[in-house]
Amino acid sequence: MRDATFAAKVLHFYARLRAPRVLPEGVEIMNPHRDRRVRSYVEKFFLKFYGDTAPRILVFGINPGRFGAGRTGVMFTDPVALELDCGIQNHLEKRREMSSEFIYDFIGHCGGARDFYGRFFLTAVSPLGFVRNGLNFNYYDDPRLLRRLRPFILRTMREQLAFGACRDAAIVLGTGDNYRFLSALNEEYRFFGKLLPLDHPRFIMQYRRRRLAEYRSKYLEVFAAAADIQ
């Protein structure tokens, strides 16, 4: 798919996305791309914002959450943001996700969705999400899960680089375990020249909401720096 658009490559990737079959007991996979209706929303989103061959800077979250990308198939995008900020009407339950609220507040200060997505691609270290006991579960929360996911993460990382990723720098959302894991992976495989970490949107909204403007400014600074590196 060398000459295909960024959108075509992403949609092909999501259509073939499969996690390891054997996971620790009690851990379940979230894969919204198996839902025909969700696939139609995802297709509309990517054809609207990625229907070209321009390279993008990759922005890595942790893994999809059950109220955001776990529903819509679009990273850091809940059904409300998908409709109001991205212009993709959908029939999903209009429930907000904290991470999505922060990201789209930030995107609004970047000039809006079209300008932002023309330069950046929001993804995750694990492009599939997980739940345990009905709650979000991160890929690094259980060492057994991480061991079984590592080949999957490596494979999907290489596939995403082939979309048309800028390789000089990538942004990592999550300054703790997410950044540590991706830094170690990048040290070993040299996917990117530099990783730029930021506090995760959920952490900001849950514990630092009163400092929202401060964190937004930091995001603007780091995203601008990533664009300047390329």
C-alpha positions as CSV (number, residue, x, y, z in Angstrom):
1,M,0.0,0.0,0.0
2,R,3.0,2.3,-0.7
3,D,1.0,4.9,-2.7
4,A,-2.2,4.6,-0.6
5,T,-3.4,7.5,1.5
6,F,-2.8,7.7,5.2
7,A,-6.5,7.0,5.8
8,A,-6.4,3.9,3.6
9,K,-3.5,2.5,5.5
10,V,-5.1,3.2,8.9
11,L,-8.4,1.6,7.9
12,H,-6.6,-1.5,6.6
13,F,-4.7,-1.7,9.9
14,Y,-7.8,-1.5,12.0
15,A,-9.7,-4.0,9.9
16,R,-7.0,-6.6,10.6
17,L,-6.3,-5.7,14.2
18,R,-6.2,-8.8,16.5
19,A,-4.8,-9.2,20.0
20,P,-3.1,-12.3,21.3
21,R,-5.7,-15.0,22.0
22,V,-4.4,-16.1,25.4
23,L,-4.6,-13.3,28.0
24,P,-4.4,-13.5,31.8
25,E,-7.6,-14.7,33.4
26,G,-10.2,-12.0,33.9
27,V,-8.7,-9.6,31.3
28,E,-11.0,-9.0,28.3
29,I,-10.2,-7.2,25.0
30,M,-12.1,-4.2,23.7
31,N,-12.1,-4.1,19.9
32,P,-14.8,-1.7,18.7
33,H,-13.6,-2.2,15.1
34,R,-15.5,-5.5,15.0
35,D,-18.8,-3.5,15.2
36,R,-20.1,-2.6,11.7
37,R,-21.6,0.7,12.8
38,V,-18.4,1.8,14.6
39,R,-16.4,0.9,11.5
40,S,-18.6,3.3,9.5
41,Y,-17.8,6.1,11.9
42,V,-14.1,5.4,11.9
43,E,-14.1,5.3,8.1
44,K,-15.8,8.7,7.9
45,F,-13.4,10.2,10.4
46,F,-10.2,9.0,8.6
47,L,-11.4,9.8,5.1
48,K,-12.3,13.3,6.3
49,F,-9.0,14.1,8.1
50,Y,-6.4,11.8,6.6
51,G,-7.3,11.4,3.0
52,D,-3.8,12.4,1.8
53,T,-0.3,11.1,1.9
54,A,1.2,13.7,4.2
55,P,3.3,12.4,7.1
56,R,2.1,12.8,10.7
57,I,3.7,13.0,14.1
58,L,2.6,10.0,16.2
59,V,1.1,10.7,19.7
60,F,1.0,7.6,21.9
61,G,-1.5,7.1,24.7
62,I,-1.7,4.0,26.8
63,N,-4.6,1.9,25.3
64,P,-8.3,2.7,24.4
65,G,-10.7,3.3,27.3
66,R,-14.2,2.0,27.5
67,F,-15.9,5.4,27.2
68,G,-13.6,6.9,24.5
69,A,-11.9,5.0,21.7
70,G,-13.3,1.8,23.2
71,R,-16.7,3.0,21.9
72,T,-15.8,5.2,18.8
73,G,-12.7,3.4,17.5
74,V,-11.0,6.8,17.4
75,M,-8.3,7.5,20.0
76,F,-9.1,10.0,22.7
77,T,-12.4,10.7,21.1
78,D,-15.7,10.0,22.9
79,P,-19.0,10.0,21.0
80,V,-19.7,13.7,21.9
81,A,-16.4,14.9,20.5
82,L,-16.7,12.7,17.5
83,E,-20.0,14.5,16.6
84,L,-19.4,18.0,17.9
85,D,-15.7,18.5,17.3
86,C,-15.2,16.2,14.3
87,G,-18.5,16.5,12.6
88,I,-19.1,12.8,12.5
89,Q,-22.8,12.1,13.5
90,N,-23.2,8.9,15.4
91,H,-25.8,7.0,17.3
92,L,-23.5,6.0,20.2
93,E,-24.5,6.9,23.8
94,K,-23.4,10.5,24.3
95,R,-21.3,9.9,27.4
96,R,-18.2,12.0,28.0
97,E,-14.7,10.7,28.7
98,M,-12.3,12.9,30.8
99,S,-9.3,12.3,28.5
100,S,-11.4,13.2,25.4
101,E,-12.6,16.4,27.1
102,F,-9.0,17.6,27.7
103,I,-7.7,16.6,24.3
104,Y,-10.5,18.4,22.4
105,D,-10.1,21.5,24.5
106,F,-6.5,21.4,23.5
107,I,-7.3,20.7,19.9
108,G,-9.6,23.7,19.9
109,H,-6.6,25.8,20.9
110,C,-4.5,24.3,18.1
111,G,-6.9,25.6,15.4
112,G,-9.5,22.8,15.4
113,A,-9.6,19.2,14.4
114,R,-8.8,19.7,10.7
115,D,-5.6,21.6,11.4
116,F,-4.6,19.3,14.2
117,Y,-5.1,16.0,12.4
118,G,-3.3,17.4,9.4
119,R,-0.1,17.2,11.5
120,F,-0.7,14.6,14.2
121,F,-2.0,11.1,14.6
122,L,-3.4,10.0,18.0
123,T,-2.7,6.4,18.7
124,A,-1.7,4.2,21.6
125,V,1.1,1.8,22.6
126,S,-1.5,-0.9,22.6
127,P,-4.1,0.0,19.9
128,L,-6.6,-2.4,21.6
129,G,-8.0,-1.7,25.0
130,F,-8.6,-4.0,28.0
131,V,-11.1,-4.3,30.8
132,R,-11.0,-6.3,34.0
133,N,-14.0,-6.5,36.4
134,G,-15.8,-4.0,34.2
135,L,-13.1,-1.4,34.6
136,N,-10.4,0.0,32.2
137,F,-7.1,-2.0,32.5
138,N,-3.8,-0.7,31.2
139,Y,-1.4,-2.9,29.2
140,Y,1.3,-2.5,31.9
141,D,-1.0,-3.2,34.9
142,D,-0.2,-7.0,34.9
143,P,3.3,-8.2,34.0
144,R,1.8,-11.3,32.5
145,L,-0.3,-9.3,30.2
146,L,2.6,-7.1,29.1
147,R,4.7,-10.2,28.3
148,R,2.0,-11.6,26.1
149,L,1.3,-8.2,24.4
150,R,4.9,-7.3,23.7
151,P,5.1,-9.1,20.2
152,F,1.7,-7.5,19.4
153,I,2.9,-4.1,20.4
154,L,6.1,-4.4,18.3
155,R,4.2,-5.6,15.3
156,T,1.5,-2.9,15.5
157,M,4.2,-0.3,16.1
158,R,6.0,-1.2,12.9
159,E,2.7,-1.3,11.0
160,Q,1.8,2.2,12.2
161,L,5.2,3.6,11.3
162,A,4.4,2.5,7.7
163,F,1.3,4.8,7.6
164,G,3.7,7.7,7.0
165,A,5.0,8.5,10.5
166,C,7.5,11.2,11.2
167,R,10.5,9.4,12.7
168,D,12.5,12.3,14.3
169,A,10.1,12.6,17.3
170,A,7.0,11.2,18.8
171,I,4.9,12.4,21.7
172,V,4.0,10.1,24.7
173,L,1.0,10.8,26.9
174,G,1.7,9.4,30.3
175,T,5.0,10.3,32.1
176,G,5.1,7.1,34.2
177,D,4.8,3.5,33.1
178,N,3.7,4.4,29.6
179,Y,6.8,6.6,29.0
180,R,9.1,4.1,30.7
181,F,8.0,1.2,28.6
182,L,8.0,3.1,25.3
183,S,11.4,4.6,26.1
184,A,12.9,1.2,26.7
185,L,11.3,-0.1,23.5
186,N,12.6,2.9,21.6
187,E,16.1,2.5,23.1
188,E,16.2,-1.1,21.7
189,Y,14.6,-0.6,18.3
190,R,15.2,3.1,17.5
191,F,11.8,3.8,16.2
192,F,12.1,7.5,16.8
193,G,14.9,10.0,17.3
194,K,13.3,11.5,20.4
195,L,10.3,10.9,22.6
196,L,8.6,13.9,24.2
197,P,6.5,13.0,27.3
198,L,3.5,14.8,28.7
199,D,1.2,14.1,31.6
200,H,-1.8,11.9,30.6
201,P,-5.1,13.8,30.0
202,R,-6.9,11.6,32.5
203,F,-4.4,12.4,35.2
204,I,-4.8,16.1,34.5
205,M,-8.6,16.0,34.5
206,Q,-8.8,13.8,37.6
207,Y,-6.1,15.4,39.8
208,R,-5.0,18.7,38.3
209,R,-8.2,20.2,36.8
210,R,-7.6,23.5,38.5
211,R,-4.4,23.9,36.6
212,L,-6.0,23.1,33.2
213,A,-4.7,26.3,31.5
214,E,-1.1,25.5,32.7
215,Y,-1.3,21.9,31.3
216,R,-2.8,23.1,28.1
217,S,0.1,25.6,27.6
218,K,2.5,22.8,28.2
219,Y,0.8,20.6,25.6
220,L,0.9,23.5,23.1
221,E,4.6,23.9,23.8
222,V,5.5,20.3,23.4
223,F,3.4,19.7,20.3
224,A,4.9,22.8,18.7
225,A,8.4,21.5,19.6
226,A,7.6,18.1,18.0
227,A,6.6,19.8,14.8
228,D,9.8,21.9,14.8
229,I,12.0,18.8,15.1
230,Q,10.6,17.2,12.0
